Amino acid sequence: MQRVEQSARIPAPPSEVFAYVSDLDNLAQWQSGVVSARMTSDGEMGVEATAVVARELMGQRLDAPLTVSEYDPPRRLAIDSEVSGVKAHATLDLAPADDGEATDLTFAMEIRGSMLTAFMEPMIASAAKGDIGASLERLQARFTP
């Protein structure tokens, strides 16, 4: 298993940041590597909601099915996915900062390959680290006045 994690301070309250990052219509605007996203389950975003996200990863385009495993506005969002035998667990943890006027956002991803795909974990983790950093920069820019 490989884990990558990065944090950034976003100049907006947690409720505003959570609403933005949990809206699939915004995903391609802030998450690096995402081309498009669409809900595949009925109802609102929440635990057990499903979606398909089209990503570009290491020069390849792939459709990744996602399942929301934790949904705790405005504190935590967790997503699980599995593509080609590689499982990913992504978390966004939000905490108030600057008297609630800003958000400390931690974006983490755990990558776990099967016996046949474990050798790919370091390459995927390296790509994910770059994507997470770029995503946090996009979020900071989005909320900077």
C-alpha positions in Angstrom: 0.0 0.0 0.0 1.2 3.5 -0.8 -0.2 6.7 0.9 0.2 10.2 -0.3 -1.1 13.3 1.6 -0.8 17.0 1.2 -2.4 19.9 3.0 -3.2 23.5 2.1 -5.0 26.5 3.6 -8.0 27.5 1.5 -9.2 31.1 2.0 -12.9 30.3 2.5 -15.0 28.7 5.3 -15.2 24.9 5.5 -18.9 24.9 4.6 -18.2 26.8 1.3 -15.2 24.6 0.4 -17.0 21.4 1.2 -20.0 22.4 -0.9 -17.7 23.2 -3.8 -15.5 20.0 -3.6 -18.5 17.7 -3.1 -20.4 19.0 -6.2 -19.5 16.7 -9.2 -20.2 19.6 -11.5 -17.1 21.3 -10.1 -14.8 18.3 -10.1 -13.0 18.8 -13.4 -12.4 22.5 -12.5 -10.4 21.8 -9.4 -9.2 18.2 -9.4 -6.2 17.7 -11.6 -6.4 15.0 -14.2 -10.2 14.8 -14.2 -11.9 15.3 -17.6 -15.5 14.8 -16.6 -17.7 13.3 -13.8 -21.3 12.1 -13.6 -23.5 10.6 -11.0 -24.7 7.1 -11.6 -26.9 6.7 -8.6 -30.2 8.3 -7.9 -30.7 11.0 -5.3 -28.3 13.5 -3.7 -24.6 13.2 -2.9 -24.0 11.2 0.3 -22.8 7.8 1.6 -23.2 5.1 -1.0 -23.7 7.6 -3.9 -21.9 6.4 -7.0 -20.4 8.2 -10.0 -18.1 7.7 -12.9 -15.1 10.0 -13.3 -13.1 10.2 -16.6 -9.4 10.8 -15.7 -6.2 11.2 -17.5 -3.5 9.3 -15.5 0.0 8.8 -16.7 -1.0 9.6 -20.3 -4.0 7.2 -20.3 -7.7 8.1 -20.2 -9.8 5.8 -18.0 -13.2 5.8 -16.5 -13.1 5.2 -12.8 -16.2 4.2 -10.9 -16.5 5.9 -7.5 -18.5 5.2 -4.4 -18.8 7.8 -1.6 -17.8 6.0 1.6 -18.0 8.9 4.0 -19.9 12.1 3.8 -19.8 14.4 6.8 -20.4 18.1 5.8 -18.4 20.2 6.2 -15.7 18.1 7.8 -14.9 15.0 5.7 -15.5 13.4 2.3 -14.2 9.9 1.4 -14.3 8.1 -1.9 -13.4 4.6 -2.9 -12.6 3.3 -6.4 -11.1 0.3 -8.1 -9.7 0.3 -11.7 -7.8 -2.6 -13.2 -7.1 -4.3 -9.9 -5.9 -1.1 -8.2 -8.0 0.2 -5.3 -7.9 3.8 -4.2 -9.3 5.4 -1.1 -9.3 9.2 -1.2 -10.2 11.5 1.7 -10.7 15.2 2.0 -10.5 16.4 5.6 -11.6 20.0 6.3 -10.9 22.0 9.5 -11.7 25.6 10.3 -8.8 28.0 10.5 -8.5 31.8 11.0 -11.6 32.0 13.2 -13.6 30.0 10.6 -12.8 32.3 7.7 -10.4 29.8 6.1 -10.1 26.0 5.8 -7.2 23.7 6.4 -7.8 21.0 3.8 -5.9 17.7 3.8 -6.2 15.6 0.7 -5.0 12.0 1.1 -5.0 8.9 -1.1 -4.2 5.3 -0.3 -3.4 3.1 -3.3 -3.5 -0.7 -3.0 -2.7 -3.1 -5.8 -3.7 -6.7 -6.0 -1.0 -9.4 -6.2 -0.8 -8.8 -9.9 -0.8 -5.0 -9.8 1.1 -4.2 -6.5 4.2 -3.3 -8.6 2.3 -0.3 -10.0 1.6 1.2 -6.6 4.7 3.5 -6.5 4.1 4.8 -10.0 0.5 5.5 -9.3 1.3 7.1 -5.9 3.9 9.4 -7.6 1.3 10.5 -10.2 -1.3 11.0 -7.4 1.1 13.2 -5.4 1.4 15.6 -8.3 -2.3 15.6 -9.0 -3.1 16.3 -5.3 -0.6 19.2 -5.2 -2.1 20.7 -8.4 -5.6 20.2 -7.1 -4.9 22.0 -3.9 -3.3 24.9 -5.8 -6.5 25.1 -8.0 -8.6 25.2 -4.9 -6.6 28.0 -3.4 -6.8 30.0 -6.6 -10.5 29.4 -6.9 -11.2 30.9 -3.4 -8.6 33.6 -3.4 -10.2 37.0 -3.9 
